[in-house]
């Protein structure tokens, strides 16, 4: 749903892309840094279970989504650099997609270990999120574009988790319920993409 917005956003961060290029960063560097931020986000979520200090726990619940949003920014920035300086490569696309999956897994595992969601719902959300991306990658190998197809693509998932994290400070179950929503709708998105793929290949 937010794929078109992401493309427009990438065109708006050309200044940041030029700065990154000026200091010697390549798209792959930015992709790796985005993964590091996502892992740090997962660690922040996990660390909420290691303290009984309410203020520290709330600080971690702010730090987690801030790092997650920064990781999402890197996900947009690497593509902007690649297009602006004609550094788009097949390996770069593969690496970016691969690191995104590790990033997603890091965040969900952090939420599960931090006790911020139920284990079974967290697991279903993680599986659904990975399969949404796999469905797109596999379909595009067959020449069927999947951008914008489905209810919950990666951008929507990151935003929902981030918003729920901030809200969790005043409503302790917000993250728990958002993970339930993600568990249901990511898997529905996989079904949507499967149906869309079948429709497209029949039309050929």
C-alpha positions in Angstrom: 0.0 0.0 0.0 2.8 2.4 0.8 5.1 1.3 -2.0 4.2 4.4 -4.2 4.8 6.7 -1.2 8.2 5.0 -0.6 9.1 5.7 -4.2 8.1 9.4 -3.8 10.0 9.6 -0.5 13.1 8.2 -2.2 13.0 11.1 -4.7 12.8 13.6 -1.8 15.9 12.3 -0.1 18.3 13.1 -2.9 20.1 15.6 -0.6 20.8 12.9 2.0 21.9 10.6 -0.8 24.4 13.1 -2.1 25.7 13.6 1.4 26.1 9.9 1.9 27.9 9.6 -1.4 30.2 12.5 -0.5 31.4 10.7 2.6 32.1 7.6 0.6 29.0 5.5 1.4 27.7 3.0 -1.2 24.2 1.6 -1.3 25.5 -1.7 0.2 27.1 0.2 3.1 23.8 1.9 3.8 22.0 -1.5 3.6 24.3 -3.0 6.1 24.0 0.0 8.4 20.2 -0.4 8.2 20.5 -4.0 9.3 22.7 -2.9 12.3 20.0 -0.4 13.3 17.3 -3.1 13.1 19.3 -5.5 15.2 19.8 -2.7 17.8 16.1 -2.1 17.7 15.4 -5.8 18.4 17.9 -5.6 21.3 16.1 -2.6 22.7 12.8 -4.4 22.6 14.3 -7.5 24.2 16.0 -5.4 26.9 12.6 -4.3 28.2 12.2 -7.7 29.8 15.6 -7.3 31.6 14.6 -4.3 33.8 12.0 -3.6 36.3 12.7 0.1 36.2 9.6 1.7 34.6 11.5 4.8 33.3 14.2 2.7 31.7 11.6 0.4 30.2 9.7 3.4 28.7 13.0 4.7 27.4 13.7 1.4 25.6 10.2 1.5 24.2 11.0 4.8 22.6 14.5 3.8 21.5 13.2 0.6 19.8 10.9 2.3 17.3 13.4 5.2 16.7 16.0 2.7 15.7 13.5 0.8 13.6 12.4 4.0 11.8 16.1 4.9 11.2 16.5 1.4 9.7 13.6 2.0 7.4 15.1 5.3 6.4 18.3 3.5 5.4 16.1 1.1 3.3 14.9 4.1 1.3 18.3 5.8 1.2 20.2 2.9 -0.3 17.9 2.8 -3.2 18.1 6.5 -3.7 21.9 6.4 -3.8 21.8 3.5 -6.3 19.5 5.3 -8.7 21.1 8.7 -8.4 24.7 7.4 -9.1 23.7 4.6 -11.4 24.9 2.0 -8.9 22.0 -0.4 -9.2 23.3 -3.9 -9.5 21.7 -7.4 -9.3 23.9 -8.2 -6.3 22.9 -5.0 -4.6 19.2 -5.8 -5.0 19.8 -9.3 -3.7 21.8 -8.1 -0.7 19.3 -5.5 0.1 16.4 -8.0 0.1 18.4 -10.5 2.1 19.4 -8.0 4.8 15.8 -6.8 5.0 14.7 -10.3 6.0 17.4 -10.4 8.7 16.3 -7.0 9.9 12.6 -8.0 10.1 13.5 -11.2 12.0 15.6 -9.3 14.5 12.8 -7.0 15.4 10.2 -9.7 15.8 12.6 -11.9 17.8 13.3 -8.8 20.0 9.5 -8.3 20.6 9.0 -12.0 21.4 12.0 -12.2 23.8 10.9 -8.9 25.4 7.5 -10.4 26.2 5.9 -7.6 24.3 3.7 -10.0 22.3 2.5 -13.6 22.7 4.9 -16.2 21.4 2.5 -17.9 18.9 1.3 -14.6 17.5 4.8 -13.3 17.2 5.9 -16.4 15.4 3.0 -16.2 13.0 3.7 -12.5 12.4 7.4 -13.3 11.7 6.5 -16.1 9.3 3.9 -14.0 7.5 6.3 -11.1 7.1 9.0 -13.3 5.6 6.5 -15.0 3.3 5.1 -11.7 2.1 8.6 -10.8 0.9 9.3 -14.2 -0.5 6.1 -14.2 -2.5 7.1 -10.9 -4.1 10.6 -12.2 -4.9 9.4 -15.5 -6.3 6.7 -13.8 -8.4 9.1 -11.3 -9.9 11.4 -14.1 -10.9 8.5 -15.2 -13.1 8.1 -11.6 -14.4 5.1 -10.7 -12.3 5.5 -7.4 -10.5 4.2 -7.4 -6.9 4.9 -3.9 -5.7 1.8 -2.4 -4.1 -0.1 -5.7 -4.0 -1.4 -6.7 -0.6 -2.5 -5.0 2.6 0.7 -5.1 4.6 4.0 -4.6 2.8 7.2 -3.9 4.7 6.7 -0.2 5.1 3.2 -0.6 6.7 4.6 -3.2 9.1 7.4 -1.0 10.2 5.1 1.9 10.8 2.5 -0.1 12.7 5.2 -1.6 15.0 6.7 1.8 15.6 3.4 3.5 16.3 2.3 0.7 18.7 5.7 0.9 20.5 5.1 4.6 21.3 1.5 3.9 22.3 2.6 1.0 24.4 4.0 3.5 27.0 0.4 4.5 27.9 -1.4 1.4 26.8 0.6 -1.7 27.7 -1.2 -4.1 25.3 -0.9 -2.0 22.1 2.1 -3.9 20.8 0.5 -7.2 21.7 -2.6 -6.4 19.7 -0.6 -5.0 16.7 1.3 -8.2 16.5 -2.0 -10.1 16.4 -3.1 -7.8 13.5 0.2 -8.4 11.7 0.0 -12.1 12.2 -3.4 -12.2 10.6 -2.9 -9.7 7.8 0.6 -10.6 6.7 -0.6 -14.1 6.0 -3.7 -12.7 4.2 -1.3 -10.6 2.1 0.5 -13.8 1.2 -2.8 -15.2 0.0 -3.6 -12.0 -1.9 -0.3 -12.2 -3.7 -0.8 -15.9 -4.5 -4.2 -15.1 -6.0 -2.8 -12.1 -7.9 0.1 -14.2 -9.3 -2.2 -17.0 -10.5 -4.5 -14.4 -12.2 -1.5 -12.8 -14.0 0.0 -16.0 -15.3 -3.4 -17.3 -16.5 -3.8 -14.1 -18.5 -0.5 -14.7 -20.4 
